[in-house]
Amino acid sequence: MVLGGLVVIMPLPTRPLAQQRPVITIAARILAPPTARTPLTIAVAPEEGLPRNSYLRIRGLPQTVALSEGHAIAPGVWAIPLSALPVLAAIVPIGAQGTAEIIIDLVSFDGKVLAETKTALVIPVADQPPPAAASAPSSRPVPLPVPLPGPLPASPQVGSAALASPPPAAAPNPGQRERALSLYSKGLELLERGDVDAARKFFERAADLSLSQGAMALATSYDPNELAKLKVIGLQANAAAARKWYDRAAELGAAEAGERLRRLGTR
């Protein structure tokens, strides 16, 4: 620009930080051995300017693999709050193996995808002898062998009895948490098979062991809003039961439970 015979160099406009497109960073390949907790080191930048209540949606996980944070919103699909990324880990059961392509989306509260990336989750074959009576090897991963626990005294039942007040929240010890995650993983496996009643029982046992994911999954299975999103047919919603288990999940620290409760309040 020329002003009064002087050449003035104008700086190029910079893009405001809030308008910069966010980027998700993760290793291109993650080795996740069975029976181990494998950290999933995921970074989202820039942190400033992200829409409120944005979260990560992780797709393509094997059905037997559970995550330490967040909750499953569909078979193989998890929603993870950004605040949980520093401690996020994958829990791989014995018998799982193979490679899965994982898609990670940064999603705003209104469902808009802000960024996307991919990684490969590689589960090596466990170093263990094959069973004596094994026949030809199967290509399908063996689900986690979690026995059904014994009956719980005065445990609330699925249906109208599920509206009883939940037990007070208590922080699980490491052994309880691992068992709860195993129960939760088994519930996801049953849900994938379409056995919703059995899946709910496993989710409830996981919630009884103070696992927030178990309470969230159980609430989701009753939530009319979430069932409508998943286009589930033939599964009866129960808003009162969903509120009860979202309340429990909130007690156990699930940040997204509050928003689910607010949505139910409009019905």
Secondary structure by P-SEA (a helix, b strand, c coil): cccccbbbbbccccccccccbbbbbbbcbbbbccccccccccccccccccccbbbbbbccccccccccccccccccbbbbccccccbbbbbbcccbbbbbbbbbbbccccccccccbbbbbbbcccccccccccccccccccccccccccccccccccccccccccccbbbbcaaaaaaaaaaaaaaaaaaaacaaaaaaaaaaaaaaaccaaaaaaaaaaacaaaaaaaccccbbbbaaaaaaaaaaaaaacccaaaaaaaaaaac
